[in-house]
Amino acid sequence: MGEDKGRLRVVFMGTPDFAAESLRALIASDECEVVAVYTQPDRPCGRGQQCRPSPVKVVALENGIGVFQPVNFKDQKDVDELAALGPDVLVVAAYGLILPQSVLDIPKYMPLNVHASLLPKYRGAAPIQRCIQDGEFVTGISIMKMEAGLDTGPVMVMRALRIAHNDHAGQIHDELALLGGQCIVEALSRLRTGSYELKPQDDSLASYAKKLSKQEGEIDWNRPAEQIHNQIRAMYPWPGAYFQWTNETGKKLRLNVVPGEVGADDSGAIEPGTILGEIDGRLAIATADKVYLTPEVKPEGKKAMSAEAFACGYLKDCTVD
């Protein structure tokens, strides 16, 4: 047990909603004072291509915290500006920039990262989605000391979270965001009092969670239903899972599919990708081995439709026995 360091001066670095939850937790904590926030530059989005602030920037401004938005840290002036803030700790969560060693060396004690996996598994940009895509039943949060490698630093705090069979990436993202806030506050409490241990990662157990692409959302119904279920859950809400469906007249239509559940065996007698109709409020689609049941689809260029509405609008029969 070391000497209590008092409230820690924290500079927070993050951008999306996931990071905003950690920032909120730090602002509410007695362990630290958030003296500044770094986030990605405002970027155009939406139909009007208007620049919008990141969720982290919104939280910072709501709480009267100064915001810095360098494009990167290649300019020495940006590094010097950060150093002048005199942080005890850098807290980084989904910032979206690779930090050079000159930045990692700035804090008095250490830079800490909030990562959404049980390291060393799923290092990289999309740990939540890749974990679900692989059919894992457990994920979690790791608070690690940052070093030059990608998510390779020693871990201070780790907490697990169960993934239920039908949970999708959006749900797990929100749960992990809250858990991340709790874990980073715990890490600062340990750092403050010196009652912490940094556990090196076992690189031989490491796996990499590469960034998602929109193309990965395309469904191949020739695969087993369980694999398809994991894909649809992992891709929801972004980039979304979809397939090209051909109706009775031969017209092709792209359909986005929301997560549902695996249904009964179809013995492979029906061509995979065939829409069988609506069963108990869900649209039944044949896979290689079972039926997949989804409550909602979205035809390209149209609003999302319930299974019943789609069956009655696009299929001959509204129901399947």
ZADO-1210 file (C-alpha; in nm, 4 decimals, padded with zeros to 6 digits):
<atoms>
<atom x="00.0000" y="00.0000" z="00.0000" code="MET" pos="1"/>
<atom x="00.1545" y="00.3262" z="-00.1123" code="GLY" pos="2"/>
<atom x="00.0932" y="00.6818" z="-00.0027" code="GLU" pos="3"/>
<atom x="-00.2382" y="00.8348" z="-00.1134" code="ASP" pos="4"/>
<atom x="-00.1648" y="01.0604" z="-00.4078" code="LYS" pos="5"/>
<atom x="-00.4796" y="01.2688" z="-00.3605" code="GLY" pos="6"/>
<atom x="-00.7163" y="01.3517" z="-00.6451" code="ARG" pos="7"/>
<atom x="-00.5528" y="01.2734" z="-00.9753" code="LEU" pos="8"/>
<atom x="-00.5320" y="01.5222" z="-01.2607" code="ARG" pos="9"/>
<atom x="-00.6771" y="01.3382" z="-01.5612" code="VAL" pos="10"/>
<atom x="-00.6713" y="01.4277" z="-01.9267" code="VAL" pos="11"/>
<atom x="-00.9373" y="01.2191" z="-02.1016" code="PHE" pos="12"/>
<atom x="-00.9124" y="01.1085" z="-02.4644" code="MET" pos="13"/>
<atom x="-01.2079" y="00.9535" z="-02.6440" code="GLY" pos="14"/>
<atom x="-01.4669" y="01.0067" z="-02.9142" code="THR" pos="15"/>
<atom x="-01.7847" y="00.7882" z="-02.9418" code="PRO" pos="16"/>
<atom x="-02.0687" y="00.6977" z="-02.7033" code="ASP" pos="17"/>
<atom x="-01.8642" y="00.4141" z="-02.5525" code="PHE" pos="18"/>
<atom x="-01.6005" y="00.6636" z="-02.4374" code="ALA" pos="19"/>
<atom x="-01.8597" y="00.9174" z="-02.3202" code="ALA" pos="20"/>
<atom x="-01.9748" y="00.6760" z="-02.0479" code="GLU" pos="21"/>
<atom x="-01.6221" y="00.6551" z="-01.9073" code="SER" pos="22"/>
<atom x="-01.5952" y="01.0332" z="-01.9128" code="LEU" pos="23"/>
<atom x="-01.9230" y="01.0687" z="-01.7235" code="ARG" pos="24"/>
<atom x="-01.8019" y="00.8223" z="-01.4608" code="ALA" pos="25"/>
<atom x="-01.4754" y="01.0111" z="-01.4142" code="LEU" pos="26"/>
<atom x="-01.6498" y="01.3474" z="-01.3837" code="ILE" pos="27"/>
<atom x="-01.8755" y="01.2050" z="-01.1125" code="ALA" pos="28"/>
<atom x="-01.5853" y="01.0408" z="-00.9267" code="SER" pos="29"/>
<atom x="-01.3983" y="01.1741" z="-00.6246" code="ASP" pos="30"/>
<atom x="-01.0838" y="00.9958" z="-00.7411" code="GLU" pos="31"/>
<atom x="-00.9874" y="01.2545" z="-00.9987" code="CYS" pos="32"/>
<atom x="-01.0362" y="01.5899" z="-01.1644" code="GLU" pos="33"/>
<atom x="-01.0796" y="01.5856" z="-01.5419" code="VAL" pos="34"/>
<atom x="-00.8770" y="01.8895" z="-01.6438" code="VAL" pos="35"/>
<atom x="-00.9173" y="01.8575" z="-02.0215" code="ALA" pos="36"/>
<atom x="-01.0705" y="01.6382" z="-02.2908" code="VAL" pos="37"/>
<atom x="-00.9238" y="01.5368" z="-02.6250" code="TYR" pos="38"/>
<atom x="-01.1525" y="01.4097" z="-02.8993" code="THR" pos="39"/>
<atom x="-01.1538" y="01.3663" z="-03.2770" code="GLN" pos="40"/>
<atom x="-01.2223" y="01.6773" z="-03.4872" code="PRO" pos="41"/>
<atom x="-01.5885" y="01.7420" z="-03.5707" code="ASP" pos="42"/>
<atom x="-01.6767" y="01.5668" z="-03.8943" code="ARG" pos="43"/>
<atom x="-01.9621" y="01.6120" z="-04.1442" code="PRO" pos="44"/>
<atom x="-02.2397" y="01.3554" z="-04.1137" code="CYS" pos="45"/>
<atom x="-02.6000" y="01.3042" z="-04.2205" code="GLY" pos="46"/>
<atom x="-02.7684" y="01.4184" z="-04.5383" code="ARG" pos="47"/>
<atom x="-02.6808" y="01.7823" z="-04.4803" code="GLY" pos="48"/>
<atom x="-02.3156" y="01.6947" z="-04.4112" code="GLN" pos="49"/>
<atom x="-02.3166" y="01.9280" z="-04.1129" code="GLN" pos="50"/>
<atom x="-02.0303" y="01.9020" z="-03.8675" code="CYS" pos="51"/>
<atom x="-02.1402" y="01.7523" z="-03.5394" code="ARG" pos="52"/>
<atom x="-01.9454" y="01.7270" z="-03.2160" code="PRO" pos="53"/>
<atom x="-01.8541" y="01.3824" z="-03.0865" code="SER" pos="54"/>
<atom x="-02.0488" y="01.2402" z="-02.7884" code="PRO" pos="55"/>
<atom x="-01.7373" y="01.2948" z="-02.5744" code="VAL" pos="56"/>
<atom x="-01.7161" y="01.6597" z="-02.6750" code="LYS" pos="57"/>
<atom x="-02.0831" y="01.7087" z="-02.5872" code="VAL" pos="58"/>
<atom x="-02.0294" y="01.5667" z="-02.2368" code="VAL" pos="59"/>
<atom x="-01.7181" y="01.7794" z="-02.1853" code="ALA" pos="60"/>
<atom x="-01.8901" y="02.1026" z="-02.2876" code="LEU" pos="61"/>
<atom x="-02.1938" y="02.0220" z="-02.0721" code="GLU" pos="62"/>
<atom x="-01.9573" y="02.0017" z="-01.7760" code="ASN" pos="63"/>
<atom x="-01.7449" y="02.3066" z="-01.8575" code="GLY" pos="64"/>
<atom x="-01.4326" y="02.1089" z="-01.9453" code="ILE" pos="65"/>
<atom x="-01.1919" y="02.2413" z="-02.2081" code="GLY" pos="66"/>
<atom x="-01.1807" y="02.0460" z="-02.5347" code="VAL" pos="67"/>
<atom x="-00.8836" y="01.9909" z="-02.7668" code="PHE" pos="68"/>
<atom x="-00.9233" y="01.8394" z="-03.1145" code="GLN" pos="69"/>
<atom x="-00.5872" y="01.7932" z="-03.2903" code="PRO" pos="70"/>
<atom x="-00.5899" y="01.5967" z="-03.6162" code="VAL" pos="71"/>
<atom x="-00.2971" y="01.3948" z="-03.4781" code="ASN" pos="72"/>
<atom x="00.0118" y="01.4519" z="-03.2662" code="PHE" pos="73"/>
<atom x="00.2656" y="01.4926" z="-03.5475" code="LYS" pos="74"/>
<atom x="00.2917" y="01.8640" z="-03.4697" code="ASP" pos="75"/>
<atom x="00.5152" y="01.9176" z="-03.1666" code="GLN" pos="76"/>
<atom x="00.2960" y="02.2121" z="-03.0607" code="LYS" pos="77"/>
<atom x="00.0099" y="01.9700" z="-02.9900" code="ASP" pos="78"/>
<atom x="00.2368" y="01.7487" z="-02.7807" code="VAL" pos="79"/>
<atom x="00.3648" y="02.0510" z="-02.5872" code="ASP" pos="80"/>
<atom x="00.0098" y="02.1765" z="-02.5315" code="GLU" pos="81"/>
<atom x="-00.0868" y="01.8437" z="-02.3776" code="LEU" pos="82"/>
<atom x="00.2258" y="01.8335" z="-02.1602" code="ALA" pos="83"/>
<atom x="00.1478" y="02.1845" z="-02.0318" code="ALA" pos="84"/>
<atom x="-00.1750" y="02.0522" z="-01.8778" code="LEU" pos="85"/>
<atom x="00.0360" y="01.8525" z="-01.6323" code="GLY" pos="86"/>
<atom x="-00.1742" y="01.5342" z="-01.6208" code="PRO" pos="87"/>
<atom x="-00.1107" y="01.2674" z="-01.3594" code="ASP" pos="88"/>
<atom x="-00.2909" y="01.0172" z="-01.5822" code="VAL" pos="89"/>
<atom x="-00.4081" y="00.9964" z="-01.9416" code="LEU" pos="90"/>
<atom x="-00.7309" y="00.7986" z="-01.9734" code="VAL" pos="91"/>
<atom x="-00.7972" y="00.6789" z="-02.3287" code="VAL" pos="92"/>
<atom x="-01.1185" y="00.5137" z="-02.4488" code="ALA" pos="93"/>
<atom x="-01.1960" y="00.4605" z="-02.8172" code="ALA" pos="94"/>
<atom x="-01.0115" y="00.7794" z="-02.9122" code="TYR" pos="95"/>
<atom x="-00.9474" y="00.6712" z="-03.2705" code="GLY" pos="96"/>
<atom x="-00.5886" y="00.7967" z="-03.2917" code="LEU" pos="97"/>
<atom x="-00.2621" y="00.6088" z="-03.2521" code="ILE" pos="98"/>
<atom x="-00.0723" y="00.7897" z="-02.9769" code="LEU" pos="99"/>
<atom x="00.3029" y="00.8299" z="-03.0239" code="PRO" pos="100"/>
<atom x="00.5454" y="00.7486" z="-02.7431" code="GLN" pos="101"/>
<atom x="00.5994" y="01.1233" z="-02.6908" code="SER" pos="102"/>
<atom x="00.2368" y="01.1465" z="-02.5763" code="VAL" pos="103"/>
<atom x="00.2370" y="00.8239" z="-02.3725" code="LEU" pos="104"/>
<atom x="00.5374" y="00.9578" z="-02.1796" code="ASP" pos="105"/>
<atom x="00.3602" y="01.2780" z="-02.0701" code="ILE" pos="106"/>
<atom x="00.1513" y="01.1727" z="-01.7662" code="PRO" pos="107"/>
<atom x="00.3218" y="01.1721" z="-01.4258" code="LYS" pos="108"/>
<atom x="00.2078" y="00.8190" z="-01.3461" code="TYR" pos="109"/>
<atom x="00.0818" y="00.6370" z="-01.6562" code="MET" pos="110"/>
<atom x="-00.1567" y="00.6333" z="-01.9525" code="PRO" pos="111"/>
<atom x="-00.4538" y="00.3976" z="-01.9044" code="LEU" pos="112"/>
<atom x="-00.6797" y="00.2535" z="-02.1722" code="ASN" pos="113"/>
<atom x="-01.0389" y="00.1279" z="-02.1419" code="VAL" pos="114"/>
<atom x="-01.0662" y="-00.1722" z="-02.3761" code="HIS" pos="115"/>
<atom x="-01.3841" y="-00.3713" z="-02.4458" code="ALA" pos="116"/>
<atom x="-01.2524" y="-00.7273" z="-02.4240" code="SER" pos="117"/>
<atom x="-01.0826" y="-00.9674" z="-02.1875" code="LEU" pos="118"/>
<atom x="-00.7267" y="-00.9090" z="-02.3029" code="LEU" pos="119"/>
<atom x="-00.5212" y="-01.0505" z="-02.4647" code="PRO" pos="120"/>
<atom x="-00.8224" y="-01.1756" z="-02.6640" code="LYS" pos="121"/>
<atom x="-00.9699" y="-00.9366" z="-02.9196" code="TYR" pos="122"/>
<atom x="-00.7101" y="-00.6659" z="-02.9356" code="ARG" pos="123"/>
<atom x="-00.7956" y="-00.4031" z="-03.1947" code="GLY" pos="124"/>
<atom x="-01.0784" y="-00.1916" z="-03.3296" code="ALA" pos="125"/>
<atom x="-01.3910" y="-00.4119" z="-03.3113" code="ALA" pos="126"/>
<atom x="-01.3662" y="-00.6379" z="-03.0044" code="PRO" pos="127"/>
<atom x="-01.7399" y="-00.6405" z="-02.9244" code="ILE" pos="128"/>
<atom x="-01.8520" y="-00.7395" z="-03.2729" code="GLN" pos="129"/>
<atom x="-01.5789" y="-00.9983" z="-03.3285" code="ARG" pos="130"/>
<atom x="-01.6488" y="-01.1617" z="-02.9940" code="CYS" pos="131"/>
<atom x="-02.0182" y="-01.2050" z="-03.0784" code="ILE" pos="132"/>
<atom x="-01.9384" y="-01.3124" z="-03.4342" code="GLN" pos="133"/>
<atom x="-01.7238" y="-01.5935" z="-03.2922" code="ASP" pos="134"/>
<atom x="-02.0086" y="-01.7122" z="-03.0705" code="GLY" pos="135"/>
<atom x="-01.8394" y="-01.6237" z="-02.7407" code="GLU" pos="136"/>
<atom x="-02.0520" y="-01.6227" z="-02.4265" code="PHE" pos="137"/>
<atom x="-01.8253" y="-01.4003" z="-02.2159" code="VAL" pos="138"/>
<atom x="-01.6589" y="-01.0668" z="-02.2818" code="THR" pos="139"/>
<atom x="-01.5589" y="-00.7830" z="-02.0515" code="GLY" pos="140"/>
<atom x="-01.3527" y="-00.4732" z="-01.9843" code="ILE" pos="141"/>
<atom x="-00.9765" y="-00.4509" z="-01.9431" code="SER" pos="142"/>
<atom x="-00.8029" y="-00.1427" z="-01.8030" code="ILE" pos="143"/>
<atom x="-00.4435" y="-00.1566" z="-01.9184" code="MET" pos="144"/>
<atom x="-00.1354" y="00.0585" z="-01.9018" code="LYS" pos="145"/>
<atom x="-00.0731" y="00.1794" z="-02.2557" code="MET" pos="146"/>
<atom x="00.2467" y="00.1101" z="-02.4420" code="GLU" pos="147"/>
<atom x="00.3586" y="00.1389" z="-02.8033" code="ALA" pos="148"/>
<atom x="00.2003" y="-00.1915" z="-02.9192" code="GLY" pos="149"/>
<atom x="-00.1674" y="-00.2342" z="-03.0102" code="LEU" pos="150"/>
<atom x="-00.3514" y="-00.3135" z="-02.6846" code="ASP" pos="151"/>
<atom x="-00.0470" y="-00.5027" z="-02.5562" code="THR" pos="152"/>
<atom x="00.0139" y="-00.3298" z="-02.2224" code="GLY" pos="153"/>
<atom x="-00.0141" y="-00.4884" z="-01.8773" code="PRO" pos="154"/>
<atom x="-00.3628" y="-00.5057" z="-01.7259" code="VAL" pos="155"/>
<atom x="-00.4619" y="-00.3411" z="-01.3973" code="MET" pos="156"/>
<atom x="-00.8371" y="-00.4144" z="-01.3791" code="VAL" pos="157"/>
<atom x="-01.0446" y="-00.6764" z="-01.5592" code="MET" pos="158"/>
<atom x="-01.4182" y="-00.7475" z="-01.5261" code="ARG" pos="159"/>
<atom x="-01.6219" y="-01.0042" z="-01.7184" code="ALA" pos="160"/>
<atom x="-01.9684" y="-00.9680" z="-01.8732" code="LEU" pos="161"/>
<atom x="-02.1910" y="-01.2541" z="-01.9873" code="ARG" pos="162"/>
<atom x="-02.3271" y="-01.2542" z="-02.3424" code="ILE" pos="163"/>
<atom x="-02.6693" y="-01.4180" z="-02.3693" code="ALA" pos="164"/>
<atom x="-02.7443" y="-01.6299" z="-02.6765" code="HIS" pos="165"/>
<atom x="-02.9624" y="-01.3639" z="-02.8395" code="ASN" pos="166"/>
<atom x="-02.7758" y="-01.0497" z="-02.7281" code="ASP" pos="167"/>
<atom x="-02.6600" y="-00.8271" z="-03.0119" code="HIS" pos="168"/>
<atom x="-02.3621" y="-00.5935" z="-03.0415" code="ALA" pos="169"/>
<atom x="-02.5646" y="-00.2826" z="-02.9592" code="GLY" pos="170"/>
<atom x="-02.6809" y="-00.4264" z="-02.6272" code="GLN" pos="171"/>
<atom x="-02.3360" y="-00.5515" z="-02.5276" code="ILE" pos="172"/>
<atom x="-02.1803" y="-00.2191" z="-02.6325" code="HIS" pos="173"/>
<atom x="-02.4071" y="-00.0291" z="-02.3937" code="ASP" pos="174"/>
<atom x="-02.3452" y="-00.2698" z="-02.1051" code="GLU" pos="175"/>
<atom x="-01.9690" y="-00.2621" z="-02.1577" code="LEU" pos="176"/>
<atom x="-01.9692" y="00.1169" z="-02.1816" code="ALA" pos="177"/>
<atom x="-02.1199" y="00.1385" z="-01.8335" code="LEU" pos="178"/>
<atom x="-01.8877" y="-00.1321" z="-01.7018" code="LEU" pos="179"/>
<atom x="-01.5924" y="00.0527" z="-01.8529" code="GLY" pos="180"/>
<atom x="-01.6810" y="00.3617" z="-01.6533" code="GLY" pos="181"/>
<atom x="-01.6935" y="00.1606" z="-01.3314" code="GLN" pos="182"/>
<atom x="-01.3629" y="-00.0104" z="-01.4076" code="CYS" pos="183"/>
<atom x="-01.1673" y="00.3056" z="-01.4896" code="ILE" pos="184"/>
<atom x="-01.2821" y="00.4673" z="-01.1654" code="VAL" pos="185"/>
<atom x="-01.1692" y="00.1550" z="-00.9783" code="GLU" pos="186"/>
<atom x="-00.8336" y="00.1678" z="-01.1580" code="ALA" pos="187"/>
<atom x="-00.7775" y="00.5301" z="-01.0568" code="LEU" pos="188"/>
<atom x="-00.8681" y="00.4453" z="-00.6990" code="SER" pos="189"/>
<atom x="-00.6054" y="00.1715" z="-00.6979" code="ARG" pos="190"/>
<atom x="-00.3481" y="00.3962" z="-00.8634" code="LEU" pos="191"/>
<atom x="-00.4176" y="00.6744" z="-00.6162" code="ARG" pos="192"/>
<atom x="-00.3433" y="00.4516" z="-00.3157" code="THR" pos="193"/>
<atom x="-00.0741" y="00.2407" z="-00.4787" code="GLY" pos="194"/>
<atom x="-00.2740" y="-00.0796" z="-00.4203" code="SER" pos="195"/>
<atom x="-00.2520" y="-00.2137" z="-00.7729" code="TYR" pos="196"/>
<atom x="-00.0741" y="-00.4761" z="-00.9784" code="GLU" pos="197"/>
<atom x="00.0038" y="-00.4592" z="-01.3506" code="LEU" pos="198"/>
<atom x="-00.0321" y="-00.8084" z="-01.4957" code="LYS" pos="199"/>
<atom x="00.1530" y="-00.8680" z="-01.8237" code="PRO" pos="200"/>
<atom x="-00.0513" y="-01.0127" z="-02.1088" code="GLN" pos="201"/>
<atom x="00.0268" y="-01.3569" z="-02.2491" code="ASP" pos="202"/>
<atom x="00.0924" y="-01.2768" z="-02.6146" code="ASP" pos="203"/>
<atom x="00.0541" y="-01.6437" z="-02.7109" code="SER" pos="204"/>
<atom x="-00.3180" y="-01.6165" z="-02.6283" code="LEU" pos="205"/>
<atom x="-00.3737" y="-01.2945" z="-02.8219" code="ALA" pos="206"/>
<atom x="-00.6274" y="-01.2512" z="-03.1010" code="SER" pos="207"/>
<atom x="-00.6982" y="-00.9512" z="-03.3223" code="TYR" pos="208"/>
<atom x="-01.0385" y="-00.7855" z="-03.3783" code="ALA" pos="209"/>
<atom x="-01.0048" y="-00.6014" z="-03.7074" code="LYS" pos="210"/>
<atom x="-01.2274" y="-00.3101" z="-03.8045" code="LYS" pos="211"/>
<atom x="-01.5690" y="-00.3949" z="-03.9493" code="LEU" pos="212"/>
<atom x="-01.6549" y="-00.3428" z="-04.3144" code="SER" pos="213"/>
<atom x="-02.0037" y="-00.3042" z="-04.4619" code="LYS" pos="214"/>
<atom x="-01.9419" y="-00.6007" z="-04.6912" code="GLN" pos="215"/>
<atom x="-01.9152" y="-00.8330" z="-04.3896" code="GLU" pos="216"/>
<atom x="-02.2861" y="-00.7840" z="-04.3296" code="GLY" pos="217"/>
<atom x="-02.3847" y="-00.9914" z="-04.6350" code="GLU" pos="218"/>
<atom x="-02.5512" y="-01.3152" z="-04.5256" code="ILE" pos="219"/>
<atom x="-02.4714" y="-01.6502" z="-04.6858" code="ASP" pos="220"/>
<atom x="-02.7750" y="-01.8649" z="-04.6027" code="TRP" pos="221"/>
<atom x="-02.5839" y="-02.1786" z="-04.7048" code="ASN" pos="222"/>
<atom x="-02.4133" y="-02.1721" z="-04.3670" code="ARG" pos="223"/>
<atom x="-02.5516" y="-02.3234" z="-04.0424" code="PRO" pos="224"/>
<atom x="-02.8157" y="-02.1123" z="-03.8675" code="ALA" pos="225"/>
<atom x="-02.6033" y="-02.0674" z="-03.5553" code="GLU" pos="226"/>
<atom x="-02.3217" y="-01.9048" z="-03.7531" code="GLN" pos="227"/>
<atom x="-02.5699" y="-01.6792" z="-03.9310" code="ILE" pos="228"/>
<atom x="-02.7278" y="-01.5831" z="-03.5977" code="HIS" pos="229"/>
<atom x="-02.3876" y="-01.4819" z="-03.4633" code="ASN" pos="230"/>
<atom x="-02.3162" y="-01.2770" z="-03.7761" code="GLN" pos="231"/>
<atom x="-02.6485" y="-01.0909" z="-03.7625" code="ILE" pos="232"/>
<atom x="-02.6063" y="-01.0192" z="-03.3890" code="ARG" pos="233"/>
<atom x="-02.2498" y="-00.8970" z="-03.4415" code="ALA" pos="234"/>
<atom x="-02.3443" y="-00.6648" z="-03.7272" code="MET" pos="235"/>
<atom x="-02.6363" y="-00.4999" z="-03.5463" code="TYR" pos="236"/>
<atom x="-02.6887" y="-00.2061" z="-03.5377" code="PRO" pos="237"/>
<atom x="-02.3883" y="-00.1306" z="-03.7637" code="TRP" pos="238"/>
<atom x="-02.3094" y="-00.2082" z="-04.0403" code="PRO" pos="239"/>
<atom x="-02.6197" y="-00.4272" z="-04.0506" code="GLY" pos="240"/>
<atom x="-02.6744" y="-00.7763" z="-04.1951" code="ALA" pos="241"/>
<atom x="-02.8394" y="-00.8105" z="-04.5352" code="TYR" pos="242"/>
<atom x="-02.9003" y="-01.0384" z="-04.8346" code="PHE" pos="243"/>
<atom x="-03.0293" y="-01.0236" z="-05.1891" code="GLN" pos="244"/>
<atom x="-03.3736" y="-01.1814" z="-05.2130" code="TRP" pos="245"/>
<atom x="-03.5415" y="-01.2713" z="-05.5421" code="THR" pos="246"/>
<atom x="-03.9215" y="-01.2591" z="-05.5438" code="ASN" pos="247"/>
<atom x="-04.1585" y="-01.4739" z="-05.7515" code="GLU" pos="248"/>
<atom x="-04.1323" y="-01.2440" z="-06.0539" code="THR" pos="249"/>
<atom x="-03.7515" y="-01.2609" z="-06.0526" code="GLY" pos="250"/>
<atom x="-03.7007" y="-00.9123" z="-05.9127" code="LYS" pos="251"/>
<atom x="-03.4077" y="-00.8792" z="-05.6748" code="LYS" pos="252"/>
<atom x="-03.4456" y="-00.6880" z="-05.3513" code="LEU" pos="253"/>
<atom x="-03.1872" y="-00.6152" z="-05.0830" code="ARG" pos="254"/>
<atom x="-03.3228" y="-00.6883" z="-04.7363" code="LEU" pos="255"/>
<atom x="-03.1632" y="-00.5851" z="-04.4077" code="ASN" pos="256"/>
<atom x="-03.2267" y="-00.8356" z="-04.1299" code="VAL" pos="257"/>
<atom x="-03.2455" y="-00.7609" z="-03.7571" code="VAL" pos="258"/>
<atom x="-03.1372" y="-01.0161" z="-03.4957" code="PRO" pos="259"/>
<atom x="-03.3898" y="-01.2865" z="-03.4135" code="GLY" pos="260"/>
<atom x="-03.3324" y="-01.6466" z="-03.3114" code="GLU" pos="261"/>
<atom x="-03.2599" y="-01.9921" z="-03.4444" code="VAL" pos="262"/>
<atom x="-03.5735" y="-02.1945" z="-03.5129" code="GLY" pos="263"/>
<atom x="-03.6513" y="-02.5578" z="-03.5881" code="ALA" pos="264"/>
<atom x="-03.4653" y="-02.7984" z="-03.8168" code="ASP" pos="265"/>
<atom x="-03.5555" y="-02.7855" z="-04.1828" code="ASP" pos="266"/>
<atom x="-03.3410" y="-03.0900" z="-04.2726" code="SER" pos="267"/>
<atom x="-03.1855" y="-02.8941" z="-04.5587" code="GLY" pos="268"/>
<atom x="-03.4827" y="-02.9816" z="-04.7809" code="ALA" pos="269"/>
<atom x="-03.5544" y="-02.6172" z="-04.8644" code="ILE" pos="270"/>
<atom x="-03.3139" y="-02.4015" z="-05.0614" code="GLU" pos="271"/>
<atom x="-03.1204" y="-02.1779" z="-04.8189" code="PRO" pos="272"/>
<atom x="-03.2283" y="-01.8149" z="-04.8372" code="GLY" pos="273"/>
<atom x="-03.5904" y="-01.9015" z="-04.9136" code="THR" pos="274"/>
<atom x="-03.8368" y="-01.6874" z="-04.7191" code="ILE" pos="275"/>
<atom x="-04.0963" y="-01.9326" z="-04.5910" code="LEU" pos="276"/>
<atom x="-04.3440" y="-01.6827" z="-04.4509" code="GLY" pos="277"/>
<atom x="-04.4434" y="-01.5436" z="-04.1121" code="GLU" pos="278"/>
<atom x="-04.4515" y="-01.7615" z="-03.8017" code="ILE" pos="279"/>
<atom x="-04.5672" y="-01.6156" z="-03.4679" code="ASP" pos="280"/>
<atom x="-04.4692" y="-01.2623" z="-03.5639" code="GLY" pos="281"/>
<atom x="-04.1341" y="-01.3559" z="-03.7150" code="ARG" pos="282"/>
<atom x="-04.0209" y="-01.4070" z="-04.0719" code="LEU" pos="283"/>
<atom x="-03.8878" y="-01.7591" z="-04.1323" code="ALA" pos="284"/>
<atom x="-03.5844" y="-01.7959" z="-04.3617" code="ILE" pos="285"/>
<atom x="-03.4233" y="-02.1283" z="-04.4545" code="ALA" pos="286"/>
<atom x="-03.0546" y="-02.1879" z="-04.3763" code="THR" pos="287"/>
<atom x="-02.8306" y="-02.4911" z="-04.4318" code="ALA" pos="288"/>
<atom x="-02.9745" y="-02.6764" z="-04.1349" code="ASP" pos="289"/>
<atom x="-03.2475" y="-02.4817" z="-03.9523" code="LYS" pos="290"/>
<atom x="-03.4948" y="-02.1997" z="-03.9957" code="VAL" pos="291"/>
<atom x="-03.3899" y="-01.8486" z="-03.8926" code="TYR" pos="292"/>
<atom x="-03.6617" y="-01.6321" z="-03.7386" code="LEU" pos="293"/>
<atom x="-03.6345" y="-01.2533" z="-03.7600" code="THR" pos="294"/>
<atom x="-03.8988" y="-01.0092" z="-03.6309" code="PRO" pos="295"/>
<atom x="-03.8194" y="-00.7350" z="-03.8817" code="GLU" pos="296"/>
<atom x="-03.6659" y="-00.6683" z="-04.2232" code="VAL" pos="297"/>
<atom x="-03.5933" y="-00.3473" z="-04.4097" code="LYS" pos="298"/>
<atom x="-03.6228" y="-00.3473" z="-04.7887" code="PRO" pos="299"/>
<atom x="-03.3649" y="-00.1196" z="-04.9510" code="GLU" pos="300"/>
<atom x="-03.4978" y="00.2355" z="-04.9837" code="GLY" pos="301"/>
<atom x="-03.7981" y="00.1677" z="-04.7607" code="LYS" pos="302"/>
<atom x="-03.8829" y="00.1785" z="-04.3916" code="LYS" pos="303"/>
<atom x="-03.8349" y="-00.1233" z="-04.1692" code="ALA" pos="304"/>
<atom x="-04.1265" y="-00.3672" z="-04.1770" code="MET" pos="305"/>
<atom x="-04.2534" y="-00.6192" z="-03.9271" code="SER" pos="306"/>
<atom x="-04.2511" y="-00.9833" z="-04.0348" code="ALA" pos="307"/>
<atom x="-04.6291" y="-00.9785" z="-04.0778" code="GLU" pos="308"/>
<atom x="-04.6257" y="-00.6602" z="-04.2866" code="ALA" pos="309"/>
<atom x="-04.3521" y="-00.7950" z="-04.5130" code="PHE" pos="310"/>
<atom x="-04.5247" y="-01.1304" z="-04.5598" code="ALA" pos="311"/>
<atom x="-04.8531" y="-00.9664" z="-04.6523" code="CYS" pos="312"/>
<atom x="-04.6876" y="-00.7108" z="-04.8798" code="GLY" pos="313"/>
<atom x="-04.4300" y="-00.9261" z="-05.0560" code="TYR" pos="314"/>
<atom x="-04.5358" y="-01.2909" z="-05.0243" code="LEU" pos="315"/>
<atom x="-04.8359" y="-01.4782" z="-05.1611" code="LYS" pos="316"/>
<atom x="-04.9327" y="-01.6130" z="-04.8213" code="ASP" pos="317"/>
<atom x="-04.9250" y="-01.4069" z="-04.5049" code="CYS" pos="318"/>
<atom x="-04.8616" y="-01.7027" z="-04.2756" code="THR" pos="319"/>
<atom x="-04.6943" y="-02.0414" z="-04.2675" code="VAL" pos="320"/>
<atom x="-04.8390" y="-02.3393" z="-04.0828" code="ASP" pos="321"/>
</atoms>
